[in-house]
């Protein structure tokens, strides 16, 4: 096969693998790089060149700067101010949430913003007695729109900015995307306030977390008789979990309660075990020797909680190490000293043999445990907590340094415009990181845990793939096809075609991957038609960010289950919003970046 055919076959393979989500995005990227080297499309030097790009350092540094803002509780303070301003007014809450999300996303990235404000918006909905479903989609959409305002608004913008230097283009300036981004956000927010808001489902929250997860009918109390074979056994040694699929939530012993007992706790005579499981599993207990089932008991959140023990909801992130594993394989109970009571997967509650359920991105775990344990889980950055954790974990005294570090980065990043002194973005972000470390706003041991290494690997690999598209001639081949079949309809039609193609690709694959796959083809097409390639670059950058049609966008997945949305809610509301931003972009992009 020729290098063109090999590269295009690998392109199709990349799209299929990204869409299937069978493998992590960084592994897919590494597989493609290896394939390019083995097929001799790229040399080893060219294949790994993406890893040496300064954009990788910049993105890594931004993860740390964002971590400083999160750890000092700045986001929670913003939520309190929104409530004081809007009260229970749904219109004002929606407007303020979208505006705040967009402003934050312009600096913190849309997925990070959605994750940070998710607990805040859930709390606002509860205080205002408004269904969370009326506020969470505006949060995600506002964050996505806000990501188009600045260079650092999304990792897609940064990835494209780094990649276009290969084509002789200047990287994006900090606010180059701002003019069209502001107008697009304005139209998007107006649509959500006056049209989309009324299309949002009003899904009323049930009375409690135990109601929402439908576990009341599955909780009962087992009395251990004096001659029971369970006497003297550790909880982990019994057949309650492995054979019967039951989870021990607590033990009543001599009139006192042991909440969330450890797996090493030994069972004593006349212990009452509070267990949870599927009805048929509970019924299988009846014929067992030495155990009696008490009359059905009724447990609510207050029974499952105490001053030290609480109930928490946690959403599994896309790049979490939990994805694809079971609670048993990650040794969740021993590792975090907490119990998962139920798993909610897009509206379906799973409580049967939870330890054997393979976890997926977007699963919501209902967790019982001590507050210090939930703080440890949150600190590992594998999940996003829907319920706020104790304020004691926030470093309030360091808040001024977190703000100062971010402001230092912003000032240095625009220094060329203000003073004529050109300070590289990489240097600006690293100086901000140094401030955080020097003031212990971010501790050194936390530094690398704040950086999403998988995303950095994927971006570097896709840059190498872009080099393969160029060196093999695949980009020129595809550009020729598009020029032949679409050029007759005019330059605007060609631009619109690339915009639509990019939006379509962001549904099954990551935004960054979609942009970097389309980018070399678009640049070659523009050059072949005698058009300004930067116009196409900007249009593709916007298109890669505007992923509203399905809940597959990470920012949307985060609010999918907490908002209790249906898939079609996104299709219905997001499709119209996509048309709105498409029209605005196609009209305004050629105005600010002329096609000719």
N, C-alpha and C positions, 0 to 999 in steps of 0.2 A: 504494500500500500504506500501511496505517496504521503509526505508529511501533512499535506492538506487534509487528506482523508482521515489519517490517524488523529489529527487534532480535532476535526469535526466529530469523529466517533467518540472521542473522549469528552467533548463538549456535551453531547447527548447523554453520555453516561453520567456526567456530573449533574445534569439537570434531573435525571431519574433518581440518582442517589440522594440529592438534596430534597427532592419531593417525597421520597419514601421515608426519610428520617430513620432508616434502619441503622445508620451509623452516625456518629457525631460529625459535625461539619468540619472540624479540624482533621479528623481521620480521612474524610473524603478528599480534602485538599492535599494531604500528604500522599494518598494513593495516586492522585493525578500527577503530582510532581514526579513520583517514582516512575510512573508509566511514561512520562515525557522523556525521562532520562534513558530508560531501558529501550525505548523505540528510537532513540537518537534524534528526537525532534529538538531537544535542548541539551546543551552540555551541562555538566554538573555545576559549573560556575554560574551559568545563566539560571539554572533551576533554583538555586538557593539565593539568588540575588535579592529576592523580595524580602528575605529575613534581615538584610542589612539596610533596608530603607529606613530613613529617619522617622517616617510616619508611625512605625511600630513603637518607637520610644515615646512619641507624642501621645499616642492612644493609651499606652501603659501608664504614663504620668497622669493623664486625665482621670483614670480610674482611681488613682490615689487621692487626687484633689477632691473628687466626689465623695470618697470615703471620709475625708475630713469633715465635710458638711453634714454627713449622716451621723457620724459619731458624736457630734456636738449638739444634736437635737434641734438644729435650725429648722428643719422641715416641720416638726411638731408645732413649733411656735407659729409658723405660717398658717397651719390649720386652725389654731386658736383664733388668730386674727380674722380669718375668713368667716368663722362662726359669729364673731362679734359684729362684723359688717353686714352679713346677709341674714342672720337669724334663721327663720324657718321658711323664708321666701325661696321657692324652688327656682324661679327664673334667675334671681340674683345669685343663688348658690351655683347654678349651672354656669353662668357667665364668669363668676369669680374663679371657679374651679378650672374652667378652660383657659382663662387668661393666665392664672398662676401656673398651670401645667405647661402652657406654651412658653412662658417666660423662663421657667426652670429648665425645660427641655432644651432651650436654646443654649444653655450652658452645661447641662448635666446629662444630655442624651435622653431620648424619649422612653426607652425601656427602664432606665434607672429612675427617671422621674415617676413613671407609673408605679413602679415597685415601692418607691418611697412614700408616695401619697395614697396608696391603696388603703392602709390602715386609717389614715387621716380622714379620707372620704367616707369610709365605713362608719367612723365615729361621728362625722357630721350628719350622715343620714339618720343615725340613731337619735342624735340630739334634736334634729329637725322633724323627726317622725315621718321621714320620706323614704320610700323604697330605694334601696341601694341601686337597683336597676335603672333608676332615673338619673343617677349621677356618675356611675362608673364608666359608661361608654363615653360620655363627654370628657371624662378625665383622660382616657386613652387616646381619643381622637384629638383632643387639645394638645397632648404631649407629642403626638405624631406630627401635627401641623407645626408646632413650635420647633421641631427638629430641623425644619427647613430654613430657619432664620439666620443661623450662623454656621461657620465652618465646623465648630465642635458640637453642633446640635445633634448629630448622629455620627456613628462610626462610619456610615456609608459616605457622608460628606468627606470625612478624613481619608477614607480609602480611595475615593475617586480623585481627591486632591493630590494624593501621592502618586497615583497611577498615571495621571495625565502628563506628568513631567517626561514620561517616556516618549510622548508625541510632540515634544517641543513646546508644550503649553506651560504657562506660569501656574503654580499652585494657587488655590483659592485664597483670597485674603480673608481676614476674620469676618468681615461683614459684606462680602461680595454678594451673597445670596439674599441679603436682607430685604431689598426693595420689593421683589416679587413675593418673597416669603411673607411679608407683612400683609400684602393685599390678599394673598391666598388664605392666610389665617383669618383675616377679617371676614371674607366671604364664607369660609368654612364655619366660623362661629355663628354668623347670622343664620346660616342654614340650620345649624343644630338648635339654636334658640327658638326660631320661629316655625321650623318644619320638623326637623329630626327629633326634637324633644317630645313632640306630641306623638311620634311614632314609636317611642321607646315603650317597652312593656312595663306595666306597674305590677311588679311581683312583690307582694307583701311578704315581709319576713315573718316566719312563724315565731312562736313565743320564746323559744330557747334553742340553744345549739343541739340539745338532745332531741328536740322536735325536728329540727332541720335534717338531722342525720337518721331519724326514724329508728333510734336504738332502744326506746322505752320498752317495747314489746319483747325485747331480746335480753333483758337484764333480769336475773333472778338470784336467789340466795341458796347456797348448798350448805347443809349442816354436816360436818364430819363427825360420825359416830365414834365412840371409844375404840371399837375394834376395826375401824376402817384401815385398809392397807395404805391409805394416804398419810396416816399419822407418822411423823418423823421424816417424811420426804420433803425435799426442797420443791418449791413450785416448779422449777425447771425440770425436775425429775419425774413429775407426774405425767399422766396421759391426758390431762385436761386440754392442753393445747394441741399436742401432736396427733392424738386420736379423736378427740371430741370437738376440736376446733373452738374451744372456749378460752376466753381471756379473763384472768383474775384481776378485777378492778380494785378490790379491797378485802380486808379481813376484819370481821368483828370478833374480838377476843376479850372475854371477861368484861363485857360491857363497854369496851373502848374500840375505837376504829383505827385500823392501820390503812391509810390511803396509799395507793400506788405501791404495793409491797414489792420489794426487790425479788428477783427470780431466785435468790439464794435463801429467801425466808422459808423456814421449816414449818410445816403444818402441824398443829397440835389437836388433841382431842377436843371435841365440841367447838372447834372453830366454825364460824359461819363465813363461807367464801362467797363474796359478791362477784358473780361471773356474768359475762356477756357472750352471746352467740346466737346462731340461727335457731329458730324454734325446734326444728327436728333434731338438732344437736343437743339441745337442752333435754328433750324427751328421752334421748338415749341414755341419760344419766339415771333414770328411774330404776332400771333393773340392776344397776351396779351395787355391789355389796358395800355397806359401810357409809353410804351417802344418802341423805334425804333432801328432797327439794322442798323448801318452805313455800307457803302460799305466795302467789305472785306479789312481788314488791314493786313499788313505783318510785323510781329514782329520777330526780330532776337535777339541773345544774348545781343546785345548792348541796345536794347529796354527793355529787361527784367532785365537789370542790371543798376546800377548807381554807383557813388563813394561809397555810403554806402551799396547798395544792390548788391548781387552777385548770380550767379548760381553755384550749387555744386552737385556733385554726391556722394551718400553715400550708402554703402553696409550693409545690415542688417546681424549681426553676428548670429552664431548658438544659442548661449545662451542669445540673446537679449530678453528683456522683450517685445519687439515689436512683436515677432514671435507669430502668432495665433491671434493677435489683429488687429483692424482696426485703421485708423488714427483718427476716431471719438471716439473710445473707450479709446484711450490713450490721447485724447484731444491735439493732436499734435500742432495745430495752436496756441492755447492759451498757451500751456506749453512752446513752444520754440519760439513763435512769428515768425514763418516761414510758407511758403506754399509749399506743395508738388505738383509740376506741372505734374509729370508723374511717373509711376512705370514701370520698365523694369524687366521682369521675364524670364531669359534665352532666350532673343531675342524677346519676345512678349511684346509689349508696351501696357500698360493698362492706359486709361485716362477716362474711363466711370465710373462716381460715385466713384472716388478714395477713398472717405471717408468711403466707405462700403467694400472695398477690404481687405480681410484678408491677412496680411503680412506673408511672408515665409522667411526662411533662404536663403540668397543669393539674395533676391530682391534688385534692385538698385533703389534708389529714386533720382529723379531730383528735387532739392530743391531750392527755391528762398527765400532769406532772408538776413538780415544784418549780417555783419561779426562777430559781437560779439555774435549773436545768434547761428551761426554755430559753434563757438568755444565752446559754452555751450553744444551743442549737442554732439560734439566730446568728450568733457570732461566726459560725462555720460557713455562712453564706450559701447553704444548699437549699434553703427554703426562704420564702417571704412570709412573715407573720401577718395575718389579717388583723388579729387582736394586738393592741399595743402592749409592749412589755414595760417593765418598771422603768421609771425615769432615772433610777440610780445608775443605769448603764450609760447614760449620756454624759459626756464630759463638758458640762456647761461652762466651766471656767476657761476652757480652751476655745470657746466659740469665736472670740475676737481673732484668734490666730487662724482659724479655718477661713474666716472671711478675708483676712489680710492676705493669706496665701493665694486665694482665688483672685482677689483684686490685683495682686502683683502680677499674676499670670495674664490677666486681661489687659492691664496697662502695657506690659511688655509686648504683648502680641499685636498691639496697634501702635507701637512706638514709631514705626516707619511713617505712618500717617500724621502722627502728632509732632514728632521731632525730627523726622528724616533719618533717624538711627534704625537700621534694620537688624533687629534681634531675631534670630531663628526661633520658630515656634517651639522646637524641641528644647532649646535653652530656656525659654520662658517657662515652660511647664515644669522642667526639672528644678528651676529655682524655687517655684511654688512648692514642690515636693520637699525640697530641703528645709523650707520654713516649717512645714508640718512636722518633719522629723526632729528638727532642732528644738522645737517647742513642745515635743511629745504630744502634740495633738493626734498624731498617728504614731503608734509605737513601731519600732523597727520589726518586731516579730509579726506584726500585722501586715507589713508592707506588701509582700507578694501575694497574700491571700486576697487582697483587694483588687488584684489585676486579673482580668479574664484572659488567661493565656490561650485558651482555645480559640477565642475570637482573633487574637493576634496571629496565631498560626494560620488560621483560615485566610485572613487578609493577605499574609505574605505568600501563601500558596497560590491564591487567585491572581496576585500580581505576576507570579511566574507563569501562570497559565495565559495571562494576557500577553506576556512576552512570546509565548509559543504561538499564539494566534498571529502575531506580527511576523516572527521569523519564518514560519511555515508558509505564509501567504494565505492562510485561511481567512484572515480579515479582509484581504483584498478580493478574494473569491466571493465572500458573502456580500461585500459592498457592491460588487458588480451585479449580483442578482437583484439586490434591492434597487440599485440605480436603474436597471433595465425595466423592472416591473412597476416601480413606484415613481420614478423620476418624471414620467409623463404627466403626473397629477400635480406637479408643482412642489416647490421646496417646503411649503408649510405642511403639505400632505405627508411628505417624507418624515418631517420632524414629528408630526402627530403619530405616524406609524411606529416610530421608535419609542415614543412615550407609551403608547398602548402596549407594545411588546414588553417593555420593562415592567409596567404595572402587572401584566399577566404573569411574568416570571416570578414576581415577588410573592405570589400566592403559594406556589409549591416550594420555593427555595428562599434562602435568606436574602435580605435586601442588598447586602454588600455583594454577595455572589451574583445576583441578578445584574447589578450595575456593572460589575467588572467583566461579566460575560458579554454584555451588549456593547460596552464602551469601545473596544477596538474596531468593531464592525461599523459603529456609527461614525467614528472619526474618519475611517477610510471612505465611507460613503460621502461624507461632507466634502472631503478633499476631491473626490472623483467628480462631484457635481459643481465644484468651484464655490462651495459655500463655506461659511465660517464654522470650523469644527467646535469652537467654544460654545456656540449656540446649542449644538447637539449635546455637548457635555453637560451643560447646565440643565437642559430639559431632562436628560436621563437621571441626573442627580435628584431632581425634584420627584420624578416618577418613581424612583426606587424607594423614596421615603413615604409616598402616599399609598399605603396598603391598608385599606379600610374594608374591603369586600368580604373577607372571611376572618375568623378569629385565629388564623394561623400566624399573624404578625405577633411577635413576642409581647408587645405592649397590650395587645388585645387578649391574648391567652391568659394573661395575669388577671384580667377582670371578668373573664368568661364564666367561670364557676361561681365566684363570689356574687356576681350580678345575676346568676341563675338565668343567663340568656340562652336562647336557642340559636342554632347555626344560622337560621334564616333571618334572625334579627339583624345580624351583621350584613347579610346579603341585601336586605331591604333598605336599611338605613345607609350602609356604607357605599352601595352602588351609586346612589344619587350624589353623595358627597364626592365620590371619585369623579363623576361627570362635572361637578362644580369646579373642582380644582384643576381638572383637565382643561376646561375652557379658559379659566383664568391664566393658566401656565402657557398654553399655546398662543394666547393673545399677547401676553406681556413679555415672555422670554425674548421674542425677536425684537421687541422695543428696546430693551436694555442691552441685549447682545445681538445686534443686527445679523441677519442671515448672510448678507452680501459682504 
